[in-house]
Amino acid sequence: MTSVFEEKNISKAIMRVGFPAMLGQLTTLVYNIADTFFVSLTREPEAIAAVTLCAPILLIIMSIACVFGMGGSSVIARLLGEEKKKESGATMNFCVYAMAAAGAVTLVLGLVFLQPLAEGSGADADNIVNTCDYLKWIFAGAPFIMLANGFVHLFRSVGLIKESTIGLVLGNAVNMVLDYIFIAILGRGTAGAALATSLGFVCATVYYIVCMVREDHRGNPLVPWRPSRFSPNAAMIRSVVSIGIPGALITVLMSVSNIVLNNYIGLYGSDAVASYGIAYKLNMIPILLCVGLSQGVAPLVGYYYGGSRKERMAEIVKYTTAYGIAMGAVFTVVFVIFGKPLAAVFLQDDILIEQTAYFLRVLCLSAPMLGVIQMMTSYFQALGKAVKSLIITVLRNAVLFIPGVIALNYVWELNGVIAAQPVVETVLAVICIFMYVGDSKMGQH
């Protein structure tokens, strides 16, 4: 089969890298829903609260993996475009060992400072035991959590698209099965949920390492795994980290903005929080599909940029953005028409169903904009212009979104809080288009 980097048909090339990445993102969403569902079976509010409180810490662990996973992926793809296979392999090798080392440090520090971290995450006397139980097993699996998350991006950058997706799906599937065993059958509660999560990432990591060993034995110079090939230099480390750190901050900033939003919705009672929670989960489907599509094509963009094939790169960006917009528009139509039946899958109360359907109709109005925003974010990351990628995220989550929530809450109360997302993302999509056009013109000179 023709290498995806040399695929002549643009739409086919986009689907070859984009579809597996979208599938991987969907399995992640399913795993998140399943995790919440199985913990809720305990009927213990303290257990549900503990999982909620620990989510930001798990997110931070994954963000550290992004430093080397997303940063390394961008550098590798551009090096491949410049036909520097030896340097690409060296970068891959460095990123793998750097993630393992970072995971080991996180494991030790996490277990040493377990109690202060649990208290700092918001745990009180009612849920401190559950929170510590959850964090203990999450920190125990930290090296594998980092490796599995980083491998997803690194494998895509060297053309191992299928393997990248299989590992992601495998980890999430094992997690869901073990959630059922540990929580529903063995009654291990939050400790069982965390153990299932860590073991899922262990299985994914083992799969990725087996793939690396296999590729190395086949003579693939892009995935060397032996410690003897560990040969980083200052320029390599700087290139990876300078792109990876802004990429990691993207995840952290999104978490902060969601915390602010949840606090404002909480002002209107638990029913509003419940309705928004369901609407948000449903609206995550087009969001994650757009994330998967844009992240999937990022190695293609970086490869063509590194090979100075700017016209081909521009075509990839244009087509992917158009597909993202079209996909978002389809979901907008579906959610507007079928909002109530979808809400009824999760809820029984008629008033809550009506409110959830309304929230979903408002949130989904910005779905077509996601194709622009996500593609522009991945575009700048792929080109190594991490600061511009970070600017988009800062604009969305801090400069526009948080003030937008506060202002719209003042004007329209709960309706304004819910409307903040489509309003902000419409404005941001326009800004992204201007940023892309400006960058393209600069590249022509």
N, C-alpha and C positions, 0 to 999 in steps of 0.2 A: 504494500500500500504506500502511496505517495506520502512523504512527510507532511504533516499538517502545516509546517512553515512554508512549504513549497506548493501547497494546494492552489491551483489556478482559479478555481471557482470560489469567489469571495463568500457567497452565502454558505457554501458547503464547508469552507474553512471555519467560518464563524460557528456553525452548528457543531462541527467536530470538537471544538474546544468549549463552546458555550453550553451545549446541552448537558454534558456530564457535570459541569460545574453547577448548573441549575438543579439537576437531580440531587447533587450532594447537599445543596442548601435546603431543599425540601425535606430531606431526611433529617436534617438538623432541627427543622421546625417541628416535625413529627415527634422527634425525641424529646424536645422541650415540653410539648404538650403532654406526652406520656409521663414524663418525670413528675410534672405537677399533678397529673391525674392519680398516679399510684401513691404519692405522698398524701393526697387528700383522702385516700381510702382509710388512712389511720384515724380519721375523724378527730385528730388532735390539732387544735389551732397553733399550739406551740411548735409542732413539727413543720407545719406549713410556713409559719413565720420564720423559722430557722433557715429553711431552704431559700426563702426570699432574701433574708439578711445576708446569706453567704454568696448570693449571685454576683455581687460586685467583685468579691475577692476571686472567684473563679474567672470572671471576666478579665481581671488584671493579670492573672497567670497566663491566660490566652493572649493577652496583649503583648506580654514579653516575648512570646513565640513569634508574634508578628514582626518584631524587630529584625529577626533573622530569616523568618519565612518570607514575608512580603519584601523586605529589603533585599534579601538574597535573590529572590525570584526576578526582581527588576534588573539587578546587575547581571545575572546569568543570561537572561533573554537578550539584553543588548550586546553582551560579549559574543553570544552565538551569532547574532546578526553581523558582527565584525569578523566572524569565522575564527574566534579565539577559543577553541575547544578546551585546550589545556587550562587556560585561566578560568573557564566556566566550571570545569571539574574541580579545580582547587577551591573555588568559591563555594560550591555545593558541599564539599568536604568540611570546610571551615564552619559553615552554617549549622551542619548537623552536630558537630562536636560542641559548638558554642551553645546550642539549645540544650544539649545534654548537661553541660556544665551549669548553665543557668537554672535548669530544673533541679539539679542536685543542691545548689545553694538555696533555692526556694524551699525545698523539702526540709532542710536543716533549720533554716530561720523560722519557717512556719510552725514546726513542731516545738521549737524552743519558746516562741512567743505566742503560742496558741491561745491562751486565756486573754491576754491584752488585745489580740486581734479580734477575738470573738466579741469582747466588750466594745471595742472601737467600731465594730460593724453595726452596733445598735442593740446587741443582745441584753436582755434584762434578766432578773431572777427567775422568771417563768420559763424562758427558753434558752438560758445559757448552756444547759447540759446538752440539749439537742443541737445547738449551734456548734459547740466544741466537738461533738460526735461527728458532725458533717465535715467540719474543717479538717479534722484529723486525717480522715481518709482522702480528702481532696489533696492535702499537702503530701501525703504518702505517694500519691500518683502524679505529683507535679512534673517530674522529668518526662513521663509518658504523655501527659497532657500537652506539654510544650512541643515535644517531638512530633506527635500526631498532627497537631495543628500546623506546625511549620512545614512538614512533609507535603501537605496538600498543595501549598503554593510552590514549593521547590520542584516537585514532580511535574507540575504543569509547565514550568519554565523550560524543562528539558524535553518536553514532548511526550511524557508518560501520562497522558490524559486519562486513559482508562484506569491505570493503576491508582492514580490520585483519587478518582471517584470511588473505586472499589474499597479502598482503605477507609474513606470517610463514611460510606454506607455501612461497612462492616462494623466499625466502632459504634455507630449509633444503634445498629440492630442488636448487637451484643448488650449494649446498655439497656435497651428496652426489655429484652428477655430477662436480664438479671434484675431489673427493677421489679418485675413481677415475682421472681423467685424470692428475692431478699425481703421485699416489703409485704406482698400479698400472702406468700406462703410461710416464710420464716419469721415475719413480724419484726424485722430489724429496723424499721422506721427510717429516720434521717441517716443513720449510719449506713443502712442498706442502700439508700439512694446514692450516697457519696461513693460507696464501694463499687456499686454498679457503674457509676460514671468513670471512675478511675480504671476499672478493669476493661471497660469498653475502649478507652484510650490505649491501654496496654496491648490489647489485641490488634488495634489499628497500627500501633508502632511496630509490633513484631512483623506484621504483614509488609509494611514499608521497608523494614530492614532486610527481609527476605528478598524483596524485589531489588534492592540495591546490590545485594550479594550476587543475585542472578545476573543482573546487568553488568556488573564488574567482571564476572567470569566469562561473559560473552564478549568482553573487550570494549564495552561502551565507556569512552573516556569521560563522559559527562557525569557519571555517578560513582566516583571512587569512594570506598568506605573505609579502607585500611587507615589506621593511625599514622602509618609511614607517609601517607599522602597529605598529612596535615601540615600545610606550609603557608599560613597567612602572612600578609605583610600589612604595613600601616595603611597603604593606599586602599587595599581590599577591604579592610575593616572599616575604614572611614566611609567608603562608598556604600557598604551594606547598611551601616548604622545610621548614616545621614538620611537614608530613605526610609529605613525601618522604624525609627523613633517617631517621625510624624505619622506613619501608618498606625503605630500602636496608640498614639494620642487620639486618633480618630475614634477608636472604640471607647476610650475613657471618656471623651467629651460627649459621645452619644449617651453613655450611662448617666452622666451628670444631668443632661437635659431631660432625660426621662424621669429622673428623681424629682426635678422641679415640677414637671408636668403632673406627675402622680400626686404631689403635695397639693397642687391647686385643684385637681379633680376631687381629692379627698375632702375639700372644704364643703362639697355638696352631698356628702354622705356615702355610705358603703354601697348603696344601689348604683350610684353613678360610677363608682370605682369598678364594680362588677360588670356593668354594661360596657364601659370603656375597655376593660380587660379582654372581653370576648371580641369586641369590634377590632381592637388592636391586633389580637392573634390572627383574625381572619385577614386583616389588611396586611399582615406580615407576608402573606403568600406572594403578592406581586412585588413587594419590597425585596424579599430574598431571591426571587427569580431574577430581578434586575441586577442585584448584587452578584449573583452567580454568573449571569451572562457577561457583565462587564469585567469581573475578575477573570473569567475564563479566557476572554480575548486579550487581556493585558499582555501575556507573553508574546502574542502575535504583534501587537503594537510595538513593544520593545524590540523585538527581533527586526522588524522592518525599519525602525528608527536607527538601530545600530548598524544596519546594512545600507543606510542612506537611501532607502526606497520610500521616499516621502509620499509619493502619489498613492502607492499601494497602502501605506499606513492610513492616509486620509480616507481612502475608500472603506477600509475596515471600520474606522471610527464612524463614518457616515451611515453605513449599513447597520451597524450594531445599535447606534442611537435610534435609527428609524424602527428597528425591530423592538427595542425597549419601549418606545412611545406607543407603538401599535399594541403590544402586549398589555401595557398599562391601561389603554383605552378599552380593551376587551374586558378587563377586570372591573373597570368603572361601570360599564354597562351591566355586567352580571351582578355586581353588588347593589346597584340602584334598583334593579328589577327583583332580585331574589334575596334582599336583605333580611326580610322577616323570616322566611323559611330557614335561612342559614342560622339566624339567631336562635330559632326554636330548637335547633339540634342540641344546644347547650343549656337552654333555659326553659322553664315551665310557666313562669309568671307572665301574663299578657302585657302588663305595663313595662316590665323589664325587656321583653322581646321587642316591643315597639321602640323603646328608648335605644336599645342596642342597634336595631336596624337603622334608626336615624343617625346615630353616631357613625355607623359604617358608611352610610351614604355620604356624609360630610368628609370623612377621612379619605375615601377612595377618589375624591375629586382630583387629588394631586398625583394619582397613580401614573398618568402619562408623563408627568414631569420627571419621574424617577429614571426613565430611560436616558434623559439628558444629564441629570445630576450624577448618577452612578458611573456613567461612561466617562464623563469629564474627570471625575475623581480618579478612576483607574488609568485614564490617559496620562495625566500628569505624573502619577506614580510610575507608570511604565517607562516614561521618558527620563526618569530620575529627577523630575522637578517636584520634589516632595513638598517644598514650601507652598507651591500653588495648590497642591492637593490638600494640604493642611488648611490653607486659607478658606477653601470651600467648606470644609468641616467646621471651622471656627465660625464662619458666617452663619451656617445652618444652625449649629447647636448653642452658640453663645450670643453673637452679635444680633441675629435676627430672631431666633426662636424664643429664648428666655424673655427678652423684652416684649416680644409679640404675645406670649402667653399672659404676661402681667397686664399689658395694655388692653388686650381683647377681653380679658376677664373683667377689667374695670368697666368696659363699655357694654359687653353683652353677657357677662357672668359665665355660666357653664357653656352656653352656646359659643361664646367667644373663645374659651379654652380649647374646645374641640376643633374650632375653625382655624386655630393657630397653625396647625400642620399644613393644610392645603394652601393657606395664604403665604406662609413663609417659603414653601417649596416652589410655588409658582414664581415668586420674586427671585429665588435662588437659581431657578432654571434659566431665567433671562440673564442673570449675572454670569452663569457658567458659559452661555453661548458667547457673550462678549469676551470672556477670558480666553476661550478657545480660538475665536477669530483673531484676537490680538496676538496670541501665541503663534498661530499659523502664519500671520503676516511677518512677524519677527523672524521666523524660520526661513522665510523666502529671501531675506536680505543677508 
